[in-house]
Amino acid sequence: MECQIELNKAKCPCTYEPCPRKGKCCECIAFHLKFNELPGCVFPSEVEKTFDRSFARFVEVFGDKARGDRKG
């Protein structure tokens, strides 16, 4: 599959501008996972700007929503 870097860049919400992986989603995900974190694009913009991309922060942001989906 061909990476569409320019299209990805246009949609990328990451605010870290000097990032050499911007628009290269495969590289971005691999980079962040290496540090036990998630890329900024999976967080709401107000959280992404904090650069706290930990799994714990992800659960903090989305945990209630996920638990709510399982309530029956």
C-alpha positions in Angstrom: 0.0 0.0 0.0 1.3 3.4 -0.9 1.5 6.0 1.9 -0.3 9.2 1.1 1.9 11.5 3.1 0.5 14.9 1.9 -3.1 13.8 2.6 -2.1 12.4 6.0 -0.3 15.7 6.9 -3.4 17.7 6.0 -5.5 15.6 8.5 -2.8 15.2 11.2 -3.8 17.0 14.5 -0.3 16.7 16.0 1.0 20.0 17.2 4.7 19.0 17.3 5.7 20.8 14.2 9.4 19.8 13.7 8.3 16.1 13.7 10.0 14.2 10.9 7.3 11.5 11.0 4.3 13.9 10.3 2.2 12.3 7.6 4.0 9.0 7.9 1.5 7.2 10.2 3.2 3.8 10.2 6.4 5.4 11.4 4.6 7.6 13.9 2.8 4.7 15.5 5.9 2.5 15.7 7.9 5.4 17.2 5.4 6.1 20.0 4.8 2.4 20.8 8.6 2.1 21.3 8.2 4.5 24.2 5.0 2.8 25.5 2.8 5.7 24.4 0.2 6.4 21.7 0.4 9.0 18.9 -1.2 12.4 19.5 -3.9 11.8 16.8 -5.8 9.4 19.1 -6.3 12.1 21.7 -8.7 15.1 21.8 -6.9 18.3 20.8 -6.8 19.7 24.3 -5.1 16.6 25.6 -2.8 16.2 22.6 -1.3 19.7 23.3 -0.1 18.5 26.7 2.2 15.9 25.0 1.0 13.3 27.7 0.5 10.4 25.3 0.6 7.7 27.8 -1.7 4.7 27.9 -2.8 5.9 31.3 -3.9 9.2 29.9 -5.7 7.5 27.1 -7.6 5.4 29.6 -8.3 8.5 31.8 -9.8 10.3 28.8 -11.7 7.4 27.2 -12.1 4.9 30.1 -15.6 6.1 31.2 -16.8 6.0 27.6 -15.6 2.4 27.2 -17.1 1.3 30.4 -20.4 2.9 29.5 -20.4 1.0 26.2 -20.3 -2.3 28.2 -23.2 -1.5 30.5 -26.2 -3.3 29.5 
